[in-house]
Amino acid sequence: MSEHGKKVRASENSGSLHCVGSRSMGTARRLLEKKYVRKMTHDEFFTETHIWKKKAPTYPSRWVEDRAETMYDLYKTNVKEYTPSLPPNGQGERPPISDEEAQKIWLDVISGPKKGIAYGLLERSFRRYRDGLQGIGTFI
């Protein structure tokens, strides 16, 4: 089991590195929401779970893997491009995107699920949006 674990941790193929240890992503999300006393957005949760925090003043914060940083940057770009398409509210401002819209944009960024799992999404929330995947377009 030890050797298998070493291989999996060293693999670059379809791994999902994060910095929450042995906790499930659901537990990590509940603990973070309790800590911040509010519901977290998808991008806030992703950065909290995929950026190593600096432990000393000379050690900078960094992403756990290049793929996490790339996907996050592409997601933020797509959200910026999608937001102008939302209808303005009474004050002429664009409302923030909904959780469902954020999930769909994320699924588009990661090119959909692999082996039934969507990188960076909780499995429970992914199941809710699984049926609506057919209509997802590209926001690039």
Protein Blocks (a to p, Z undefined) as FASTA:
>chain_A
ZZmmmmmmmpmghpacdfebjadfklmmmmmmmmnopacdfklmmmmmmcccdfbfklcc
ddfbfklmmmmmmmmmmmmmmmmmpccdfkopacdddfklmmmmmmmmnnpaeehiaehi
afklmmmmmmmmmmpccfZZ
